[in-house]
Amino acid sequence: MYTELSGKAIALAINKASRSIIADHGIKPKMLLIQVGEDPASSYYVQSIVNTAPKLGCEAELLTLESDCGQTKLLEIVLQANSDPTIHGIMIQKPLPKGIDDSLINLSVNPDKDLDALHPINLGKILMENEVFLPCTPAAVYYTLKYYGIDPKGKKTVILGRSNVVGKPLANILLWKRAFANATVTVCHSQTANLAEICQNADILIAAIGKPNFVTADMVATGSVLIDVGINEISKPDGGSTYVGDILFDACKEKAAAITPVPGGIGRITTSVLYLNLVKACLMAAGQNKVVDEYIDVIFNENQKKL
Ligand SMILES: NC(=O)c1ccc[n+]([C@@H]2O[C@H](COP(=O)([O-])OP(=O)(O)OC[C@H]3O[C@@H](n4cnc5c(N)ncnc54)[C@H](OP(=O)(O)O)[C@@H]3O)[C@@H](O)[C@H]2O)c1
């Protein structure tokens, strides 16, 4: 019998930590959200971030730019926000329109305000186990393991996908020498040989490749933990659409000890991590940066559902 690892409880626990830190430290964190163009999926996500702000005691200012605003204009805005002391964190919605160099924009954000942890300095800090911000999706996976008491220490942990936003930072987080890390990590990608066989040997399998229902029951070990990062829109026979993960949920759940749903799993946690990063940024600006993990630990211990 499998356990469904719902993201809702984790998101609520992280939000509770953010609210407590804000109340105890008398801070008012403010985020600048920048959206370039009007992609409907991006607009939906960005609006849900904006709507979350008042519930946590934060402020979120949304700046929407025309898709043809140009790279120079975007850079000017980021540089201005970098030096504005009233803005503690910056988030730039991706993907950016053609003609804007993604890596240049990542590099332009002040690393102390980099809520997505995409600046090379912040990615490097993760490598050195000296993290300040954690990228939202890898952090959501880490907190899922921690919340449900699934310790990957010494476990064969396979990550499908090596992107800079998910696979690579997640692999490095799970290699940390601390609780809920210390994993033996294998990272697979489109050039990996014998991928199914590698998956079959995984104690913990994390899929982040963006291929609907790619992982089938014959690829997973009995009693393994399955974490699905993928969010894929697929067409339904009636002409509508729905979202599925990279793991074929109904078939794989029967073999798994635990599995995250899509939707309602990892994706449900990312906005909470984004705000936790904003709280960290605001505390850092006030000269304090050590308290966040302590709050998370206390709240997780109160609410944690151990497997
Ligand atoms: N839950 C969330 O909040 C959240 C956040 C971000 C992303 N996502 C979802 O997570 C998925 C991955 O996102 P991403 O941004 O990391 O994607 P990405 O940048 O497109 O990277 C996909 C990775 O998967 C690998 N891959 C593709 N096809 C493969 C195959 N057949 N076998 C093995 N590996 C394969 C690619 O290999 P190569 O490197 O060799 O090309 C690449 O490393 C997407 O579904 C995305 O929507 C979810």
The ligand as a Tripos MOL2 file, in Angstrom:
@<TRIPOS>MOLECULE
LIG
   48    52     1     0     0
SMALL
NO_CHARGES

@<TRIPOS>ATOM
      1 N1          6.9390   21.2460  -10.2730 N.am      1 LIG1
      2 C1          7.4510   22.4430  -10.6030 C.2       1 LIG1
      3 O1          7.2520   23.4320   -9.9520 O.2       1 LIG1
      4 C2          8.3240   22.5280  -11.8240 C.ar      1 LIG1
      5 C3          9.2790   23.5170  -11.9470 C.ar      1 LIG1
      6 C4         10.1320   23.4790  -13.0580 C.ar      1 LIG1
      7 C5          9.9390   22.5030  -14.0240 C.ar      1 LIG1
      8 N2          8.9200   21.6100  -13.8830 N.ar      1 LIG1
      9 C6          8.6800   20.5440  -14.8570 C.3       1 LIG1
     10 O2          9.7390   19.6060  -14.7560 O.3       1 LIG1
     11 C7         10.0300   19.0740  -16.0290 C.3       1 LIG1
     12 C8         11.4810   19.3330  -16.3430 C.3       1 LIG1
     13 O3         11.6990   20.7300  -16.3540 O.3       1 LIG1
     14 P1         13.1140   21.3550  -16.7640 P.3       1 LIG1
     15 O4         12.9410   22.8270  -16.7970 O.co2     1 LIG1
     16 O5         14.1820   20.7590  -15.9180 O.co2     1 LIG1
     17 O6         13.2170   20.7790  -18.2760 O.3       1 LIG1
     18 P2         14.3610   20.9270  -19.3700 P.3       1 LIG1
     19 O7         15.2000   22.1280  -19.1450 O.co2     1 LIG1
     20 O8         13.6740   20.7490  -20.6690 O.co2     1 LIG1
     21 O9         15.2710   19.6510  -19.1090 O.3       1 LIG1
     22 C9         14.8130   18.3590  -19.3610 C.3       1 LIG1
     23 C10        15.8650   17.3680  -18.9880 C.3       1 LIG1
     24 O10        15.3340   16.0770  -19.2340 O.3       1 LIG1
     25 C11        16.2110   15.3340  -20.0530 C.3       1 LIG1
     26 N3         15.4620   14.4640  -20.9440 N.ar      1 LIG1
     27 C12        14.5920   14.8080  -21.9040 C.ar      1 LIG1
     28 N4         14.1010   13.7090  -22.5260 N.ar      1 LIG1
     29 C13        14.6780   12.6640  -21.9300 C.ar      1 LIG1
     30 C14        14.5700   11.2520  -22.1070 C.ar      1 LIG1
     31 N5         13.7730   10.7070  -23.0580 N.pl3     1 LIG1
     32 N6         15.3020   10.4620  -21.3160 N.ar      1 LIG1
     33 C15        16.1180   10.9850  -20.3800 C.ar      1 LIG1
     34 N7         16.2500   12.2890  -20.1420 N.ar      1 LIG1
     35 C16        15.5420   13.1320  -20.9120 C.ar      1 LIG1
     36 C17        16.9950   16.3630  -20.8490 C.3       1 LIG1
     37 O11        18.2130   15.7730  -21.2440 O.3       1 LIG1
     38 P3         19.3520   16.5890  -22.0410 P.3       1 LIG1
     39 O12        19.9990   17.4510  -21.0330 O.co2     1 LIG1
     40 O13        20.2540   15.5260  -22.5510 O.co2     1 LIG1
     41 O14        18.6310   17.3490  -23.1060 O.co2     1 LIG1
     42 C18        17.1450   17.4810  -19.8140 C.3       1 LIG1
     43 O15        18.2600   17.2640  -18.9850 O.3       1 LIG1
     44 C19         9.0240   19.7340  -16.9820 C.3       1 LIG1
     45 O16         7.8700   18.9140  -17.0760 O.3       1 LIG1
     46 C20         8.6510   21.0090  -16.2710 C.3       1 LIG1
     47 O17         7.3630   21.4770  -16.6370 O.3       1 LIG1
     48 C21         8.1350   21.5890  -12.7960 C.ar      1 LIG1
@<TRIPOS>BOND
     1     1     2 1
     2     2     3 2
     3     2     4 1
     4     4     5 ar
     5     4    48 ar
     6     5     6 ar
     7     6     7 ar
     8     7     8 ar
     9     8     9 1
    10     8    48 ar
    11     9    10 1
    12     9    46 1
    13    10    11 1
    14    11    12 1
    15    11    44 1
    16    12    13 1
    17    13    14 1
    18    14    15 2
    19    14    16 1
    20    14    17 1
    21    17    18 1
    22    18    19 2
    23    18    20 1
    24    18    21 1
    25    21    22 1
    26    22    23 1
    27    23    24 1
    28    23    42 1
    29    24    25 1
    30    25    26 1
    31    25    36 1
    32    26    27 ar
    33    26    35 ar
    34    27    28 ar
    35    28    29 ar
    36    29    30 ar
    37    29    35 ar
    38    30    31 1
    39    30    32 ar
    40    32    33 ar
    41    33    34 ar
    42    34    35 ar
    43    36    37 1
    44    36    42 1
    45    37    38 1
    46    38    39 2
    47    38    40 1
    48    38    41 1
    49    42    43 1
    50    44    45 1
    51    44    46 1
    52    46    47 1
@<TRIPOS>SUBSTRUCTURE
     1 LIG1         1 GROUP 0 **** ****
